[in-house]
Amino acid sequence: MNARERLVASAQDLLWERGYGGTSPKAIQERAGAGQGSMYHHFAGKAELAVAALSRTAEAERERAEAVLGGDGSALERITAYLRRERPALRGCPIGRHAADPDLVADPALRAPIEETFAWLRGRLAALVASGQRDGKLREGPDPDAIAAAVVAIVQGGYVLARASGSQRSFDDAIEGAVQLVAALAR
């Protein structure tokens, strides 16, 4: 792995662990085994490196979600599989936890990968709900966009509950509630 890739990977890890404000360029350089000159050769500064790292994390999260949402089965089965996908809830969401970082959300470039990922996920889930309604497997009437927003909110809230309680069980309970709510849409 070249220095640029090591810097991005290190920034990804540190941003997830510490957040934007708690991640210094020096910490990134140390974890990457790269010097200051190398970092500033590839990136104009911490913000540009963070955008690259957040974009990479967002892409990986979309790929993980799409692997389940684009898989086999009915819309309900795929949404349920997405909800029940294994997640290390006590670490927080690799994307969502950044929405609580005031320095990050104040910067449109830093916020963009988070905003884009949630918009994509909501759109993908809404399309699945609408597809299930069209094929008669899900009840008509409930708004697919509202259902998608609720599913995303429950997953993100589950992360918050898990971190606040120090228990994976809190996340799992929220997910099971979401599974039951979505299952109620079935015909």
Secondary structure, 3 states (H helix, E strand, C coil): CCHHHHHHHHHHHHHHHHCCCCCCHHHHHHHHCCCHHHHHHHCCCHHHHHHHHHHHHHHHHHHHHHHHHCCCCCHHHHHHHHHHCCCCHHHCCCCHHHHHCHHHHCCHHHHHHHHHHHHHHHHHHHHHHHHHHHCCCECCCCCHHHHHHHHHHHHHHHHHHHHHHCCHHHHHHHHHHHHHHHHCCEC
